[in-house]
Amino acid sequence: MSDKKQTSGNVPAGNGGDNRKYIKQETWVSVGAGTVLSFMPGTVSEINVKEGDKVKKGDLLMVFRAMKMNNKILSPIDGVVKKINVEKGQNLPKNHIMVEVA
């Protein structure tokens, strides 16, 4: 009979460590090239576009306040603003979908 522990597959079995954090780890989901996520918890300070607006790569979409700094959120691609999933003043968690450009 083996002394090795059963794990979720992220860490080799029998490493002698505590594997709970790997078992509870969320699966990473890929998003499209035009999807903009919040990179850390923060607040939407300003929204500079509306759904249906044409944007070019590098255009200012919104201002996101995190860690006492205003961060400019720029369009990652040329396209049209498909959906805005936030409102001015809204507090967001990390990895929240803010804007979708297609």
N, C-alpha and C positions, 0 to 999 in steps of 0.2 A: 504494500500500500504506500502511496506517495504522500510526502509531507507538503507538497506544493499547494498554494492557494489557487482558487479559481478566480479569474479576473474577467473584465469586460472585453479584453482583446487589445486595449490601448497600451498595456504594460505586460511584459512577459510574466507568466505565472512563476511564483516562487522567488520573487525579488526581495522578499523579507520586509517590504515596506507596507504602509497602510494604503490600500487601493481605493478607499471610499470616494475620494475626489475624482478618480477616473471613471468609476462606475456611474456617478451622478453627472458627469460632464455632458453638456448638451452637444448635439451634433451640429456642426457648422453647415449652414445652408448657403449655397452660392446665389448671388444676386446678379441681375443684368448690369451691363456696362453703364447704363443711364440711371441706375438706382443710387441715391445718395443716402447714406446711413449716418446717424449721429455717432461720432467717434468716441464720445464719453458722455456722461450725464451732464445736462445743461439746460438752458432756457433759450427759446427762440426770441430774439430781440427785434427782428425786422424781417419782413418778407417782401422781396423786391420784384416778384413775378406773380402771374396768375395762370391758372390752367388755360391752355391753348396758346400761350405766348411762344413765339419762336425764339430760340436761344442758340448761341454759338459756344463752342468749347471755351471755358474761361469766363463767361458772363457771370455776374453776381446774381445768385439766386436768393440768398438770405444771409442774415447775420445770426450767429449762434454764440451765446455767451456761456463759457465754461471756464471754471477756475479763475474767475475775475478778469477774463480776457474776452474781447470780442473777436470771433473767428469768422472770416468771410467764407461762405460756402459757395463754391463756383461750380458751374456746369461741367460735368466730366466729358460731355460729347456735344456735337451739334444736333439739334432736334427741336421737338416741341414739348412743352411741359405737359405731361400726360395727367399727372395727379399730384396734388399737394396734400400731404397727410398730417400737417401740423397747423397750428394757429399761433399768432403772435402772443407771446407771454406764456406759452405752454412749456411745462417742464418735461424733459424727455429722458428716458433711460439710455444707456449705451446700446448701440445697434438698432435703434428705432428707425424705420424707413421714413425719411423726411420728404423727399421729392423723387418723382419718377420722370425721367426725360426719355422720350422715344424718338 
